[in-house]
Amino acid sequence: MISNRFLSGASLLTLALFVVPSVAAAQDAAVAMATADTQVSEIDEIVVFGRGQTRQQASVNADAIAIEAPGSSPLKAIERLPGVSFQSADAFGAYEWSARIVLRSFNQNQLGFTLDGVPLGDMSYGNHNGLHISRAIISENVARVDVAQGSGALGTASSSNLGGTVQFVSRVPTTEFGVDVSGAFGSDDSLRGFVRLDSGALGSAGTRLSVSYADQSADKWKGVGEQKQQQINASFLQPLGAGELRGFINHSERRENDYQDMSLGMIDRLGRDWDNISGDYAMAVRVADIYQATPAGDCTTNAYPSPIKCVDDAYFNAAGLRDDTIGAVTLDYPLTDSLSVSLTGYGHTNKGQGLWWTPYVPTPVGAKGQDGSTIASPGPIAVRTTEYDIDRKGAIGSVTLDLGAHSIEAGFWVEDNDFNQARRYYGLSRGGDGGRDSLEFQENPFFTEWEYSYNTKTTNLYLQDSWAITDDLTLNAGFKSLSVENEASTVVGANKTGSIKAEDNFLPQIGVSYDLNSDHQLFASYAENMRAFESSNTGGPFSASAAGFAAIKDTLKPENSRTIEAGWRFNFAGGLQGSVAAYDVQFEDRLLTVALGAPILGLGNGIQNVGAVKSRGFEAAALWNFASDWSAFGSYSYNDSTYEDDVRDGAGVLVAATAGKRIVATPENLFRAELSYDNGAVFGTLAAAYTGERFSSYLNDEKADAYTTVELTAGYRFDGMGGWLDGTQIQVNVVNLTDEDYISTVGSGGFQNTAGRQTFLPGAPRQVFASIRRRF
């Protein structure tokens, strides 16, 4: 259970909506209430195009996140940007098993993510070197998200960004005292409360502090189960003459029941509302008994209760549990008028379990329950976990020398990461509900199948120069040197002890921007990147068999990419601004990961270097403020990404004819259109998003159809009315307005060469949420 030291969701809402207003009303109005100017969302600031950047880049701010349903992941807010494909099986984009982001055909474990410069790893579900943004920070505390679609800056602390980077920037404590409160409720008994206290500048030192708390819970939109999370964030900012010292520490406790991964055949046969049978343990026991009686006859001769035809059609339950604490301290200080330094130290700890109620493994006699007592009547089911423990620490630093026309920057990033991963099984009784809570960390395993400890040491050095050749022409050039060594130690299981290293001492970048005039800018860039190997038994080279790892560890090359892009940023009279860009990406030494067996079996992967991928595309986005209260936004992306080589075994025999096939999970076409109205009081946005078809097999013999979803946001601000309502904002969000029946996530259960895998998750149906917020 989530720690009881936190307030309950209901008590937080009571605090936010009733207690705080009465306290704030007694304070001086000039301090207690924000002005109307800070309350009004400026539509033309929601998307900011990367003026001055030599690469394709765009940003969204806190207003873009606020438009989404309360509690939505910041990733959901950036799906409006060109080149960004985001999928999730829930309305908030926060359900981690389903959350997927693709930039220009690169999936999220080939991208880079940071929070205030601190690395978040590759943000995959079983992350070995970071955590998901939904756990790293409360969404209301995100001030801005910067997306570099092609290649991030040299100083980005990431060892996985073959493609672009997504950088999250948090809100700093304000200079004046203030309290933000909000509450939300809606479909499927969703409930969210948020409160933030800013101290303002304290005393002559000007110290600024903030502390925030959020509690969110909701039932799954289908099946039985909950998805809930509690978070606390704290930050400070201390002015130090011309510099400043700032820091944060964020804690998250996340508990979520999973949806059933489905194949296309299952969706056609059972419908999108089919799910785990979590409300019927007796049925789960019956299915497991039938399977174990004649496992060889599964899906053909076994007589399962209708409509179940295979043991993998439905499991009793599955869940993800994660506890995280991440913190950092940063010093920014100008040593002279031309020389400045920045230094950040950070740390992150994680404890996690991914749970599956597996009918493949019965509970043996003598197994113990959660309370440590021997199970009297063992069931034909067991709880299978993948367990995670992360303890990482690192430092990031840079020095910048301003020489007028030249701005020279040198920097480093070092990290030491200890990661322990294990596969364990826990006993269940035959009767009742099995005796274990799916949203509680499991104890007293009866078997550890494998356990590995990994240490990953990362060193990144970079040097770059920004040269203002003329007032209109700027050239950026530099390189980074990246070295990542992964070392594995076997605790239990097949011996995979050993090390593997990815290193490249010269990864160059060069970019140029040219101002045609104050409203039009051309840019172009070239970048090379490398992705380090993953330290995990469920992904990367260590996920191969012991024999497979021994065969590849000395010869396997890391993935690398070369990106060329060019574009034009424009701003026309009449309120039209935007950008267009074209790109060409060559991706070498692609590591093909083929998932073996059903995901619940945990049979590992087949890993092989299978050559190159070619990706070319075009992106365009524009924002038009066509009237005083009206604006329109649109973005379009075209991506043509194909595998360049066939897959062959060590003897040269053809395994899969993938040459010319499209990249999995990558839509060829993306389109989004938004119409917004805001007169200072009434506001609203109607948005439609089209996602093209996506292949789910390497041979392209299976795909998810294209779909279009529509979302509506509408609200009202009570400004200038007097009384305690003054400054209050109410908002309604309708997600999937047209109730589109579509597949959202492709690849939840991994990919294989041919069709048939349970790797799809249908998107959520129409859901409605209402919220109220105010700053005092």
C-alpha positions in Angstrom: 0.0 0.0 0.0 1.1 3.6 -0.5 2.6 5.1 2.6 0.1 6.4 5.0 2.3 9.3 5.8 0.8 11.0 2.8 -2.7 12.6 2.9 -5.5 10.7 1.3 -6.9 12.1 -2.0 -10.2 13.1 -0.4 -8.5 15.0 2.5 -6.2 16.8 0.0 -9.2 17.9 -2.0 -10.9 19.1 1.1 -7.7 21.1 2.0 -7.4 22.5 -1.5 -11.0 23.6 -2.0 -12.1 24.7 1.4 -9.3 25.2 4.0 -6.8 27.1 1.9 -9.3 29.7 0.5 -10.3 30.6 4.1 -6.7 31.1 5.1 -5.7 33.0 2.1 -8.7 35.3 2.3 -7.2 36.7 5.5 -4.0 37.7 3.8 -3.2 40.9 2.1 -4.8 40.8 -1.4 -1.7 42.1 -3.2 0.2 39.1 -1.9 -2.5 36.5 -1.7 -4.0 36.7 -5.2 -2.3 36.6 -8.5 -3.2 39.3 -11.0 -5.5 38.6 -13.9 -2.6 39.0 -16.3 -0.9 35.9 -14.8 -4.2 33.9 -14.9 -4.9 34.4 -18.6 -3.4 31.8 -20.9 -1.7 33.4 -23.9 -2.5 31.1 -26.8 0.5 32.3 -28.9 2.9 31.2 -26.1 1.7 27.6 -25.9 4.0 26.5 -28.7 7.3 28.3 -29.2 9.4 27.7 -32.3 13.1 27.5 -31.7 14.2 30.9 -32.9 18.0 31.1 -33.0 18.5 27.4 -32.8 20.6 25.7 -35.5 18.5 22.6 -35.2 14.8 21.8 -35.5 13.4 22.5 -32.0 10.1 23.6 -30.5 8.8 24.1 -27.0 5.5 23.9 -25.2 5.0 25.6 -21.8 2.9 25.0 -18.7 -0.3 26.4 -20.5 0.0 23.5 -23.0 0.0 21.0 -20.2 -2.9 22.8 -18.4 -5.0 22.4 -21.5 -4.9 18.6 -21.0 -6.9 16.7 -18.5 -5.5 17.3 -15.0 -2.7 14.9 -14.2 -1.8 14.2 -17.8 1.8 13.4 -18.6 3.8 16.3 -20.1 4.5 13.9 -23.0 0.9 14.2 -24.0 1.3 17.9 -24.4 4.1 17.6 -26.9 2.2 15.3 -29.2 1.0 18.5 -30.9 4.6 19.1 -32.1 5.7 17.9 -35.6 7.5 14.7 -35.7 6.1 13.5 -32.4 4.0 10.3 -32.1 2.7 9.6 -28.6 0.5 6.7 -27.6 -1.0 5.5 -24.3 -3.9 3.3 -23.4 -5.2 5.7 -20.7 -6.6 9.2 -21.1 -3.8 10.9 -19.2 -0.8 9.4 -21.1 0.6 8.4 -17.7 0.1 4.6 -17.8 3.7 3.6 -18.1 3.3 0.1 -19.6 1.5 1.6 -22.5 3.2 5.0 -22.9 5.3 5.2 -26.1 6.9 8.2 -27.8 8.4 8.1 -31.3 10.5 10.9 -32.8 11.2 10.6 -36.5 11.1 6.7 -36.3 13.3 6.5 -33.2 11.4 5.0 -30.3 11.8 6.3 -26.7 14.7 4.0 -25.7 16.7 5.7 -28.6 15.9 9.2 -27.3 17.3 11.4 -24.5 15.3 12.8 -21.6 16.3 15.2 -18.9 14.7 17.2 -16.0 16.5 20.4 -15.3 19.5 18.9 -17.0 19.4 15.7 -14.9 19.2 12.5 -17.0 16.1 10.4 -16.8 17.5 7.6 -18.8 15.5 6.2 -21.8 12.2 6.3 -19.9 11.3 2.7 -20.9 9.0 0.7 -18.6 11.7 -1.4 -17.1 14.1 1.5 -17.0 17.6 0.5 -15.8 19.1 4.0 -15.6 16.3 6.5 -14.9 12.6 7.0 -14.4 9.5 8.1 -16.3 8.7 11.8 -16.3 5.3 11.1 -14.7 7.2 10.0 -11.6 10.1 12.5 -11.8 7.9 15.6 -11.2 4.3 16.6 -10.7 2.9 17.7 -14.0 1.7 21.0 -12.6 5.3 21.8 -11.7 6.6 21.6 -15.3 7.2 25.0 -16.7 8.4 24.1 -20.2 9.3 21.1 -22.4 11.9 21.6 -25.2 11.8 19.0 -28.0 14.7 18.7 -30.4 13.3 16.3 -33.0 16.6 15.5 -34.7 19.5 15.7 -32.3 19.9 17.3 -28.9 22.6 19.7 -27.8 26.1 18.3 -27.1 25.7 18.9 -23.4 22.5 16.8 -23.0 23.1 14.2 -20.3 22.0 11.2 -22.3 23.7 8.0 -23.6 20.7 6.9 -25.6 19.8 9.8 -27.9 20.4 8.4 -31.3 17.4 10.5 -32.2 16.1 13.6 -30.6 15.9 14.9 -27.0 13.0 15.9 -24.7 14.1 18.3 -22.0 11.7 19.2 -19.1 12.2 22.4 -17.1 10.6 22.8 -13.7 8.9 25.8 -12.2 11.2 27.7 -9.9 10.0 29.0 -6.5 8.3 32.4 -7.0 9.5 35.7 -5.6 6.2 36.3 -3.8 4.2 34.1 -1.4 1.5 32.1 -3.1 -0.6 29.0 -2.8 -1.8 27.0 -5.9 -4.6 24.6 -5.3 -6.6 22.4 -7.7 -9.0 19.5 -7.7 -10.4 17.3 -10.4 -12.8 14.4 -10.8 -14.3 12.6 -13.7 -14.9 9.3 -15.6 -14.1 6.0 -13.9 -14.0 7.6 -10.5 -10.9 9.6 -11.2 -9.9 12.0 -8.5 -7.0 14.3 -8.3 -5.8 17.0 -5.9 -2.8 19.3 -6.0 -1.5 21.9 -3.7 1.7 24.0 -4.0 3.1 26.5 -1.5 5.7 29.1 -2.5 7.4 31.0 0.4 8.4 34.0 -1.7 11.7 35.7 -1.1 12.6 35.3 2.6 14.7 37.9 4.4 17.7 39.8 3.1 19.1 36.6 1.7 16.2 36.3 -0.7 15.8 32.5 -0.2 12.9 31.0 -2.1 11.3 27.7 -1.3 8.4 25.7 -2.6 6.7 22.4 -1.7 4.0 20.6 -3.6 1.8 17.5 -3.1 -0.4 15.6 -5.6 -2.7 12.6 -5.2 -4.3 11.0 -8.1 -6.4 7.8 -8.4 -8.7 6.3 -11.0 -10.3 3.0 -11.8 -9.2 1.4 -15.1 -11.6 2.2 -17.9 -12.2 -1.5 -18.5 -11.8 -4.5 -16.3 -11.1 -4.3 -12.6 -8.3 -2.4 -11.0 -6.8 1.0 -10.0 -4.1 3.3 -11.2 -3.0 5.7 -8.5 0.0 7.8 -7.5 1.1 10.2 -4.8 4.0 12.7 -5.2 5.7 15.3 -3.2 8.1 17.9 -4.7 10.3 20.4 -2.9 12.6 23.0 -4.4 14.7 26.0 -3.4 16.5 28.9 -5.1 19.2 30.9 -3.3 20.6 34.0 -5.0 24.4 34.3 -4.6 25.4 37.7 -5.9 25.2 37.5 -9.7 24.7 33.7 -9.5 22.4 31.3 -7.9 22.1 28.0 -6.1 19.0 25.9 -6.7 17.9 22.4 -6.2 15.0 20.0 -5.9 14.0 16.7 -4.3 11.0 14.8 -5.7 9.4 11.6 -4.4 6.8 9.4 -6.1 4.9 6.3 -5.1 3.1 4.8 -8.1 0.7 1.8 -8.2 -1.1 0.8 -11.3 -3.0 -2.3 -12.5 -2.2 -3.2 -16.0 -4.5 -3.8 -19.0 -4.4 -7.1 -20.9 -2.0 -7.0 -23.9 -4.0 -8.2 -26.9 -3.3 -9.5 -30.4 -5.3 -8.3 -33.4 -7.0 -11.7 -33.4 -8.1 -11.2 -29.8 -9.4 -7.7 -30.5 -11.5 -9.0 -33.4 -12.7 -12.0 -31.4 -13.2 -10.4 -28.0 -13.6 -6.7 -28.6 -11.6 -3.7 -27.2 -13.3 -3.9 -23.8 -11.8 -7.3 -23.1 -9.3 -7.3 -20.2 -7.7 -9.3 -17.4 -10.2 -11.3 -15.3 -9.2 -9.6 -12.1 -12.8 -9.7 -10.7 -13.0 -13.5 -10.9 -10.3 -15.4 -9.2 -12.2 -18.6 -9.4 -12.3 -18.3 -13.2 -8.5 -17.7 -13.2 -7.9 -20.8 -11.1 -10.2 -22.8 -13.5 -8.3 -21.6 -16.5 -4.9 -22.5 -14.9 -6.1 -26.0 -13.9 -7.2 -26.6 -17.5 -4.0 -25.4 -19.0 -1.8 -27.4 -16.6 -3.8 -30.6 -17.2 -3.0 -30.6 -20.9 -0.6 -27.7 -21.8 0.3 -29.2 -25.1 -3.3 -28.9 -26.2 -3.6 -25.2 -25.4 -5.7 -23.2 -27.9 -6.6 -26.4 -29.8 -8.1 -29.1 -27.6 -8.3 -27.5 -24.2 -11.9 -26.6 -23.3 -11.7 -23.2 -21.6 -14.7 -21.3 -20.4 -16.2 -19.2 -23.2 -15.2 -16.8 -24.6 -11.6 -17.8 -23.6 -9.8 -20.0 -26.1 -6.2 -19.8 -25.0 -4.5 -19.5 -21.7 -3.0 -16.1 -22.8 -6.4 -14.7 -23.6 -6.7 -13.4 -20.0 -4.6 -13.5 -16.9 -6.0 -12.8 -13.5 -4.0 -9.6 -12.9 -0.9 -7.6 -13.6 0.5 -4.5 -12.0 3.4 -2.1 -11.8 4.8 -0.7 -8.6 7.4 2.0 -8.4 8.9 4.1 -5.6 11.4 6.9 -6.7 13.3 9.7 -5.1 15.3 12.0 -7.3 17.2 15.1 -6.3 19.7 17.6 -7.6 21.6 20.8 -6.6 22.9 23.2 -9.3 25.3 26.2 -8.9 25.3 28.7 -11.7 27.9 31.5 -11.2 29.7 34.1 -13.4 33.3 34.2 -12.4 33.9 37.3 -14.5 32.0 39.3 -17.1 33.1 36.8 -19.7 33.5 33.5 -17.8 30.8 31.5 -16.1 30.5 28.0 -14.6 27.6 25.6 -14.0 27.8 22.5 -11.8 25.1 20.0 -10.9 25.2 17.0 -8.6 22.3 14.6 -8.6 21.1 11.2 -7.2 18.2 8.9 -7.8 17.0 5.7 -6.1 14.3 3.4 -7.3 12.5 0.3 -6.1 10.1 -1.4 -8.4 8.2 -4.6 -9.1 6.3 -5.6 -12.3 3.7 -8.3 -11.4 2.0 -10.9 -13.5 -0.4 -13.6 -12.2 1.0 -16.4 -14.3 -1.0 -19.6 -15.0 2.2 -21.2 -16.4 3.7 -21.7 -12.9 1.7 -23.3 -10.1 2.4 -22.5 -6.4 4.3 -25.4 -4.9 3.5 -27.1 -1.6 5.3 -25.3 1.2 5.2 -21.9 -0.4 4.6 -19.0 2.0 2.1 -16.2 1.7 2.5 -12.5 2.0 2.4 -12.7 5.8 5.1 -15.4 5.9 2.8 -18.3 6.9 2.7 -21.5 4.8 -0.1 -21.6 2.2 -2.5 -24.4 3.2 -4.0 -25.0 -0.2 -1.6 -23.9 -3.0 -3.2 -22.6 -6.2 -2.4 -23.4 -9.8 -1.2 -19.8 -10.3 1.8 -17.9 -9.0 2.7 -14.2 -9.0 5.7 -13.6 -11.3 7.7 -10.5 -10.8 10.5 -8.5 -12.4 12.1 -6.5 -9.6 14.2 -3.4 -10.0 16.5 -1.5 -7.7 18.4 1.6 -9.0 21.0 3.6 -7.1 22.7 6.1 -9.3 24.6 9.3 -8.8 26.3 11.7 -11.1 27.6 15.2 -11.9 27.2 17.6 -14.8 29.3 20.6 -15.3 30.2 23.3 -17.9 32.3 26.4 -18.3 31.4 29.1 -20.8 33.8 31.8 -22.1 32.2 34.7 -23.9 34.7 36.3 -26.3 32.3 38.6 -28.2 31.8 36.9 -31.5 32.7 33.5 -30.0 31.0 31.7 -27.1 33.1 28.7 -26.2 31.7 26.0 -23.9 33.3 22.9 -22.5 31.5 20.4 -20.2 31.2 17.0 -18.8 28.7 14.4 -17.5 29.7 11.5 -15.3 27.4 8.9 -13.8 27.8 5.7 -11.7 24.7 3.5 -11.7 24.1 0.3 -9.7 21.1 -1.6 -11.0 19.8 -4.9 -9.6 17.2 -6.9 -11.5 15.6 -10.2 -10.5 12.8 -12.5 -11.6 10.9 -14.1 -8.7 7.8 -16.1 -8.0 5.4 -15.8 -5.1 2.8 -18.2 -3.9 -1.0 -18.0 -4.1 -3.7 -20.0 -2.4 -6.4 -21.8 -4.3 -9.3 -20.1 -2.6 -10.5 -16.5 -1.9 -8.5 -14.0 -3.9 -5.2 -15.9 -3.7 -4.0 -14.0 -0.7 -2.0 -11.2 -2.3 -2.8 -7.6 -3.1 -1.7 -6.6 -6.6 -0.8 -3.1 -5.5 1.5 -4.1 -2.6 5.2 -5.0 -2.9 5.4 -8.8 -2.7 7.3 -10.6 0.0 8.4 -14.2 0.7 9.1 -15.6 -2.8 9.3 -19.4 -3.3 11.7 -19.2 -6.2 14.2 -16.8 -7.8 14.7 -17.7 -11.4 17.5 -15.2 -12.0 19.1 -12.2 -10.4 21.8 -9.9 -11.9 23.6 -6.9 -10.6 24.9 -4.3 -13.1 27.2 -1.4 -12.8 27.2 1.2 -15.6 29.9 4.0 -15.7 29.2 6.8 -18.1 31.6 9.6 -19.1 30.7 12.3 -21.6 32.9 15.2 -22.5 32.1 17.9 -25.0 33.5 21.1 -26.5 31.6 23.6 -28.7 31.9 27.1 -30.1 29.0 29.4 -31.2 30.4 31.9 -33.6 28.5 35.0 -34.6 30.1 35.5 -38.0 27.8 38.5 -38.7 24.8 39.9 -37.0 22.7 37.6 -39.2 24.9 34.5 -39.5 25.7 32.1 -36.7 27.8 28.9 -36.8 27.8 26.3 -34.0 30.4 23.5 -34.1 31.7 21.0 -31.6 32.0 17.4 -30.6 31.4 15.1 -27.7 33.3 12.0 -26.5 31.0 9.3 -25.0 32.2 6.2 -23.1 29.8 3.8 -21.4 31.0 0.6 -19.7 28.4 -2.0 -18.6 29.5 -4.7 -16.2 27.2 -7.6 -15.1 27.5 -9.9 -12.2 25.4 -13.1 -11.9 23.7 -13.6 -8.5 21.3 -16.3 -9.5 20.8 -18.0 -12.9 22.7 -18.6 -16.1 26.2 -17.0 -16.0 26.3 -13.7 -17.9 29.1 -12.2 -15.8 31.2 -9.9 -18.0 31.4 -6.5 -19.5 30.6 -4.7 -22.7 31.6 -1.2 -23.7 30.3 1.4 -26.1 32.7 4.2 -26.9 33.2 6.9 -29.5 35.7 9.7 -28.9 34.5 11.9 -31.7 30.8 12.5 -32.3 30.7 15.9 -34.1 27.9 18.4 -34.5 27.8 21.5 -36.8 24.9 23.9 -37.4 24.2 27.2 -39.0 21.4 29.7 -38.7 20.9 32.7 -41.0 18.4 35.6 -40.4 17.0 36.7 -43.7 15.4 39.5 -41.7 13.8 39.8 -38.3 10.9 37.5 -39.2 12.5 34.8 -41.3 15.4 32.4 -40.4 17.0 29.5 -42.2 18.8 26.8 -40.3 20.7 23.5 -41.0 22.6 21.0 -39.0 24.6 17.8 -39.0 25.1 15.5 -36.0 26.4 12.1 -35.2 25.3 10.1 -32.1 25.8 6.8 -30.5 23.5 4.7 -28.2 25.1 2.9 -25.4 24.2 -0.7 -24.5 21.5 -1.4 -22.0 22.3 -3.0 -18.6 19.3 -5.2 -18.2 18.3 -8.9 -18.5 15.1 -7.8 -20.2 16.6 -5.6 -22.9 19.9 -5.1 -24.8 22.7 -7.6 -25.1 22.4 -9.0 -21.6 18.8 -10.2 -22.4 20.2 -12.8 -24.8 20.9 -16.3 -23.5 24.1 -17.0 -21.7 25.5 -18.6 -24.8 24.2 -15.8 -26.9 25.8 -13.1 -24.7 29.1 -14.9 -24.7 29.1 -15.0 -28.5 28.3 -11.3 -29.0 29.9 -9.4 -26.1 33.3 -9.0 -27.8 32.1 -8.1 -31.3 28.8 -6.3 -30.9 28.8 -2.7 -32.1 26.7 0.0 -30.6 24.0 1.6 -32.6 24.9 4.9 -34.2 23.2 7.6 -36.3 23.9 10.4 -38.6 21.3 13.2 -38.9 21.1 16.0 -41.5 18.3 18.5 -41.3 17.4 21.9 -42.7 14.5 24.3 -42.3 12.9 27.7 -42.3 11.2 29.6 -39.4 8.8 32.3 -40.4 6.7 35.0 -38.9 4.3 36.8 -41.3 2.2 39.9 -40.7 -1.3 38.9 -39.7 -0.2 36.7 -36.8 1.1 33.6 -38.8 4.2 32.0 -37.5 5.8 28.5 -37.7 8.5 26.4 -39.2 9.1 23.8 -41.9 12.0 21.3 -41.9 13.3 18.3 -43.9 15.7 15.6 -42.6 17.7 12.6 -43.6 18.8 10.1 -41.0 21.1 7.1 -41.5 21.0 4.6 -38.7 23.8 2.1 -38.6 24.5 -1.2 -36.7 20.8 -1.6 -35.8 20.4 -4.1 -33.0 17.3 -6.2 -33.8 15.6 -7.4 -30.7 13.1 -10.2 -31.3 10.9 -11.0 -28.3 10.7 -14.8 -27.7 7.4 -16.4 -26.7 4.5 -14.7 -24.9 5.6 -11.7 -22.8 4.4 -13.4 -19.6 6.9 -16.3 -20.2 9.9 -14.0 -20.0 12.0 -16.0 -22.4 14.3 -13.2 -23.2 15.2 -11.8 -26.6 17.2 -12.7 -29.7 19.8 -9.9 -30.4 21.6 -9.4 -33.6 23.3 -6.5 -35.5 21.3 -6.4 -38.7 22.7 -3.3 -40.5 21.1 0.0 -41.4 17.9 2.0 -41.4 17.2 4.9 -43.6 14.8 7.6 -42.5 13.7 10.7 -44.5 10.9 13.1 -43.8 9.3 16.5 -43.8 7.7 18.5 -40.9 5.6 21.6 -40.8 3.9 23.5 -38.0 2.1 26.9 -37.9 0.3 29.0 -35.4 -2.2 31.6 -36.7 -3.6 34.3 -34.5 -6.3 35.3 -36.9 -8.5 37.4 -34.6 -8.1 39.0 -31.2 -9.5 36.0 -29.3 -9.0 33.3 -31.8 -6.1 31.2 -32.9 -5.5 28.1 -35.0 -2.6 25.6 -34.8 -1.6 22.8 -37.1 1.2 20.4 -37.6 2.0 17.8 -40.2 4.7 15.2 -40.4 5.7 12.8 -43.1 8.2 10.0 -42.3 9.6 7.4 -44.7 11.7 4.9 -42.6 12.8 1.5 -43.9 15.1 -1.3 -42.9 18.0 -1.4 -45.4 19.1 -5.0 -44.8 17.8 -8.5 -44.5 18.3 -10.5 -41.3 20.7 -13.4 -41.7 22.2 -15.8 -39.2 25.9 -16.3 -38.6 26.1 -18.7 -41.6 24.5 -16.2 -43.9 21.2 -18.0 -44.1 18.2 -15.7 -44.5 16.2 -15.4 -41.3 13.8 -12.5 -42.2 13.6 -10.6 -45.5 13.3 -7.2 -43.8 15.1 -5.1 -46.5 12.7 -2.4 -47.7 10.2 -3.0 -44.9 8.9 -0.1 -42.9 10.0 0.5 -39.3 7.7 -0.9 -36.7 5.4 1.4 -34.6 6.2 4.4 -36.8 3.4 6.2 -38.6 4.1 7.5 -42.1 1.7 10.4 -41.6 0.8 12.5 -38.6 -1.5 15.5 -38.6 -2.9 17.7 -35.8 -5.2 20.7 -36.0 -6.4 22.9 -33.1 -8.8 25.8 -32.9 -8.6 27.9 -29.7 -10.7 30.7 -28.2 -9.7 32.9 -25.2 -11.2 36.2 -24.3 -9.7 36.3 -20.9 -12.8 34.8 -19.2 -14.1 32.1 -21.5 -11.6 29.8 -23.1 -11.5 26.5 -25.1 -9.7 24.3 -27.5 -10.9 21.8 -30.0 -8.2 19.5 -31.3 -8.1 16.7 -33.8 -5.2 14.3 -34.3 -4.6 11.8 -37.1 -2.2 9.0 -36.7 -1.3 6.9 -39.8 -1.1 3.1 -39.8 1.8 1.4 -37.9 3.3 -1.9 -38.6 3.7 -4.3 -35.7 6.0 -7.0 -37.2 9.4 -6.7 -38.8 8.1 -8.3 -42.0 5.2 -5.8 -42.2 2.6 -8.6 -42.4 0.5 -7.0 -39.5 -0.4 -3.4 -38.7 -2.6 -1.2 -36.6 -5.0 0.9 -38.7 -4.9 4.7 -38.9 -7.2 6.6 -36.5 -8.3 10.1 -35.7 -9.1 11.3 -32.1 -10.7 14.5 -31.1 -10.4 16.3 -27.7 -12.3 19.3 -26.3 -11.2 21.7 -23.5 -13.5 24.4 -22.2 -13.4 26.6 -19.2 -14.1 29.9 -17.5 -12.0 32.3 -15.3 -13.7 34.2 -12.5 -11.6 37.4 -12.7 -12.6 40.9 -11.4 -15.7 39.6 -9.7 -14.7 40.2 -6.1 -15.1 37.7 -3.3 -13.3 34.4 -2.8 -14.3 33.2 -6.3 -12.1 35.9 -7.9 -9.2 34.3 -9.6 -10.8 30.9 -9.7 -10.7 28.8 -12.9 -13.0 25.9 -13.9 -12.3 23.6 -16.8 -13.9 20.6 -18.5 -11.9 18.1 -20.6 -13.5 15.6 -23.0 -10.9 13.0 -24.2 -11.8 11.0 -27.3 -14.8 13.1 -28.0 -16.1 11.0 -30.9 -15.5 7.7 -28.9 -13.1 6.4 -31.6 -12.4 2.7 -31.4 -8.7 2.4 -32.1 -5.4 0.8 -31.2 -3.2 3.2 -29.3 -0.1 1.3 -28.2 1.8 -0.9 -30.7 4.7 -2.9 -29.1 3.5 -3.2 -25.5 4.6 -6.9 -25.6 7.6 -6.4 -27.9 8.0 -7.1 -31.6 8.7 -10.2 -33.6 9.3 -11.0 -37.3 5.7 -12.1 -38.1 2.2 -11.4 -37.1 0.3 -12.7 -34.1 1.9 -11.3 -31.0 0.0 -9.9 -28.1 1.5 -6.5 -28.3 -1.5 -4.1 -28.8 -3.4 -2.0 -26.3 -6.7 -0.3 -27.4 -7.1 3.4 -26.6 -9.4 4.7 -24.0 -13.0 5.5 -24.9 -14.7 8.9 -24.4 -14.0 10.2 -20.9 -15.0 13.5 -19.2 -13.1 15.3 -16.5 -13.9 18.5 -14.6 -11.4 20.6 -12.6 -11.1 23.8 -10.5 -7.9 25.6 -9.7 -6.8 28.9 -8.1 -3.7 30.7 -7.0 -3.9 32.6 -3.7 
